Amino acid sequence: MCATRNEKPGTRNLYRNMTNKQVAAIFIIGIALLLAAFWAGLFIVKQDAPASANQSSAAPNQNAASANANKPAPNSNLTTRSANQPATDENAQYIVLIGTFGTIEQAKQLESDMRRDYIATHVQMPSGGDTLYRVVIGPYKKRDAEQVAADLSNKRKGIMIQPWTQN
């Protein structure tokens, strides 16, 4: 037998001597390596998310740290916006941002879905140069907003607590 033009001499016999079991084993090893690389990438991304969220939040005082020592760690999907927060005013109100959309239809759909569980859900219309419709829950006092956000962060990503400014 003569090798074809594109084959190197002797390679044809190499592939003929491989059994189906060997081919399957090589295929499975390749898939396992791809899955391992994908998992490692997800692991790294997930580890970076809480670190960046912690950098953007304000440092808690010692009393808050000791009071929260027995509580479980917050979900990595929950972020708190520290910029523009009013001073430690007990009457300060906060909203929980659960979604931002480009169309009113999408925002109204989420609003109707969330209103079953959270009656204070509403859509904030775009204002100024903003073109996005925001679906929020609230306003609440800070502790209540944190509780709502913690409950939702297990179900949705991108939950944020923001100071409420009356329009």
N, C-alpha and C positions, 0 to 999 in steps of 0.2 A: 504494500500500500504506500502510496506517495502522499506526502503532506500537501495540503492546499496552499495557495499562494499566501494567505494571511496568517497561517499557522507557522510557529517555529517548529523545527524538527524535534520530535520526541514529546511534544505537549499533548498530542492526541491520545497517547497511551496513558498519560497521567490522569486524564478525565475518565477514561474508560475503566480504570482500576478502582475508582471510588464507588462505594456501595450507596444505596439509597439511605441507609442509616447514617453514613458519614455526612452526606449532603444535608440531611435533616438536622444532625447535630450541629453542623456549622451554621445553619440557618437559625436555629434556636439560640446559639451563643451570640450571634449578631443581634437578634432581637433583644436578648437580655442586656447586652451592652448599651443599646439605644435607650431602653427603659431606664437603666441605671443612670445614664447621663441626663435624661429628662428629669428624673426624680431629684438628682443632685441640683439641677438648675432651679427647680421649684423650691427646694429646701433653702437655697441661698437667697432667693427672692423673698421668701416668707420670713427669713431671719432679718433681712434688711428693712422690711416694712415697720416692725415695732420700733426699731432704732430711730428711724426718721420721724415717726410719730412722737416719740419721747423728746426729741430735740426741739420740736415745734411747740410743745406744751410748756406751761410755766411750771417752775419747781414748786412742789407742795411744801407747806410749812410743817414743822415737827409734829404739831397736834394732829393734823390731817393724816400724816404718815402713820402715827401710832393708832389712830382710829380705824384706818383702813388695813392694818396689818393682818387682821383675820379674814378679810374679804379676798375672794379669788382675784387673780389678775384680770384686768379688762381685756376684752376681745381685741385682736389686732385690727379688726374692721372698723373700730370706733376711733374717731379722731375728734379732738376738741380744739376749736380755733381760739387761741389765746389773744390774738390781736383784737383791738377794739372792745375788749371786755370792760365793763364798768368796774369801778372799785368795789370792794367787798360790801356791796349793798344787799341787805337781806330781801329787799323788795325788787331786786333786779329780775327781769324776765328773760327766758331763753326759749329758743325754738329748736326743734330737731329737724335738720335737713335730711330728707330721705331720697330725694331724686331731683335731677335737673334735666330738662328736656327742651328740644328745639321747637316742638309743636304743642299747642294747647290740648290737642286730642290725646297725646301720650300722657301729658300731665294729668288730665282729667281721668284717664283710665286708672292710673296709679292711685289717684285721690279716692276714687270710688272703691277700689280694692282695699285700701288701708282704712277707709272710714268705717268698715265693719268692726274693726278692733279699736280704732282710735278716732273718736268723734271729733276731735279738734284738728283733724287733717284738713288742709286747704292748699290752694294753689296761689302762689305769689306771682303776680303779673310782672313782666319786664318793666323796668323803669330806667330813665336816662338812656345811656348808650347800650344798656344790657338788652340782649335778645333772647334770653333763656327764661323758661317758666320753671319755677322752683316749687316742689311739693314739700310742705313742711307740716310738722305737728306742733301745736302749742299755741300760745306761749305757756310756759311752765316756770315754776321756781327752779333754781339750779338743780337741786337734789332730784326733783321729779323728772326733769329733762334728762338727767344722767341715767335714771332708772329706765325711762322709755328707750333711750339710745342703747343701753345695755341689752334690753330685751330684743330690740330690732337688729342689733349687730350680729346676732346668731343666725338671722334669716337673710340679711341683706348686707352688701358691701357698701362702703363709702358713707356711712352714717356720720353726720357732723352735728355738734352742738354749737349754736351761734347765739350771740346776744340778740334780743328782740328789739327792734327799733320800730316804733309805731309810725306808719306812713300817713 
